[in-house]
Amino acid sequence: MNVQHEFQHRHYAHCESGVVTSLLSHQGLSLSEPMVFGLAGGLTFAYLPFIKINGMPLLSYRMYPRSIIGGIQRRLGVKFQSKTYRSQAEAMAELDRFIASGRAVGLQTSAYWLPYFPPEMRFQFNMHNLIVFGKENGEFLVSDPVADHVVRILPEDLQKARFAKGTMAPHGYLYYPTVVPAAIDLKKTIPLAIRKTVNMMLHAPLIFGLRGIFFMADRIENLQGRKDIRYIKLFLGHIVRMQEEIGTGGGGFRFMYAAFLQEAADVLQSQALREASLKMTDAGDQWRQFALACAKAIKNREGAIDLAAIAGLLRTCGNVEKEVYLLLKKMA
Amino acid sequence: MKVHEIPQDNIRTLGGYRKLLYAIDENGHYTGAPTTGWEVEEIVLLDALEDYDRKAEEARHKVLKKQSSPIEYFMYMRRMDLITLAQAMGLFRWQVKRHLKPGVFRKLDAARLQQYADLFRVPLATLTRFEEEI
């Protein structure tokens, strides 16, 4: 079977917002990735010390997986059909039928099983999203939003990637838009989306939002007494790796949100939003400074690590972000 | 971050891919722009990978001294810990822990061994004839 349909591959910063943006634009609703990310309320911060990934606490700079698909449906009146499968054979057969009928679909996959990923990136990470849009010479044509060109994958590899076990196992999760409005009222939806993100960042308890950022800063500072330099370095490295997770530019999705705020400012003709966008850019730059300091500490083979200084940089990130949210709160 | 400030450090952990990120162009507008990676990402990723390599090497010695099973070696080679491996296998942690004992490992049935080999992306013989293969 050779099926190749018109599908415009585009390069995006992040997998889930990229897949959603791409599928919507394929259906005729053209929005930017930052707009999709912002409207879906994709920005967050969370530090979950009780959930461990390879011995390290789970932390996130964006909302949990599948939340962009969910958020965009709530905000835009878009409808996605989505399903998981019990039978792997049925999941692959149905994928073939979708492709044959000319439908591009989003899939949740595990990075561990994607042969086109760089070997260094093939971790047990079950939350990678991609689009399959065709089949040629026995291989699926994949529009992976974080890759700069179209890639290919053998059905048996894709099957393994769709049915990896573990945390957030995909179970063959497949989705595509069924209802896409021709036009949407951004003027109405943008303030709602911003309000939700602002409330969460300002008022979420303990380990979420701004409190989560300051909590993590305390955690870093508390490592001061630990003899185990190896652990300290791995811990700092883990934070930075989560922050850099594909295409954030070191800003933990802050630059993407700043881009959203700028676009929102144009739509709403709002000076306050323009100011907030600049401030958020500032926050992203602060996050980069923090990441740089962590990397330097890791590279430094001798000498003590100044954890208080690193924690201080992190608190600066939190403080700058706080100004953004207070600014947004006033206008929303 | 301005577009001209985007790092282009050609890091090898990106495997030749370019990433997209959002930065401000000369007119003050946000735009998507490609990057070949930032050194900082490479440093932290390689540091984490080094740690797995070190643990794999320790495990290899333990296997040769009959203190552990090849499963421990490949677990670290494939960047997993006990919990991650157990989840990826669909087993309990204590079950995988048992499989790390050389005596228990020797008695594992072929289907279970094959399941491990598939997960580790190695031929079955690499697991069963570890001493000759590794």
Interface residues (C-beta under 8 A of the other chain):
Chain A: H11 Y12 A13 E33 P34 K52 I53 N54 G55 Y112 F117 P118 P119 E120 M121 R122 F123 Q124 V146 A147 D148 A164 K165 G166 T167 R230 K233 L234 L236 G237 H238 V240 R241 E244 I246 G247 T248 G249 G250 G251 F255 M256 A258 A259 Q262 E263 S277 T281 G284 D285 R288 A291 L292 C294 A295 I298 K299
Chain B: M1 I6 R12 T13 L14 G15 G16 Y17 R18 K19 L20 L21 Y22 A23 I24 H29 Y30 G32 P34 T35 W38 E39 V40 E41 I43 V44 L45 L46 D47 A48 L49 D51 R78 R79 M80 D81 I83 T84 Q87 A88 M89 G90
